């Protein structure tokens, strides 16, 4: 079953300059992909 048209980063980080070139950015990109793939609305977290 495919959740999204976007790929999940599973085996490592993305290439330099990509949306997932650090561990934190990779987790954010994967979370966004899963949430939107399941029909939800992704809202980025911002620390206050």
N, C-alpha and C positions, 0 to 999 in steps of 0.2 A: 504494500500500500504506500503510495506516495503522498506525503503531507504537503509538499511545496515544490514549485518549479525550481526554487533556489537550492543550491547544494548546502549541506551541513558540513562544517569543518570537523572531521572526526579523527584524522590521522596526524594532525599537526596544525601549525599556524598557516595563514595565507601568505602569499608572496609579499615582499616588502612593498609598502605603499597601498596595499589592499585594505579592505574593511576589517580584516582579521589578522593584521601583522603583529599583534601582541596578544598575549593570553587573555587579557581583559577584553580587548576588542573582539576576539574570537568568541568568547562567551556571550557578549552582547549580540553579535551577528547571528549566532545560533539561536539565541532566545527569540530574537525578532523573527527569524525564519519560521520557527515552530509556532509562535503565537499567531502570526499572520496566516500561516498555512492551515491552522485549525479554525480560521475565521474570526479571530480576535483582533483587537486594536492594540498595537504595540505603542507604548508611551515610554520614551526614554526617561530613566531616573536621573535626577539632578540633585546632588547633595546641597543642603542649605546651611 
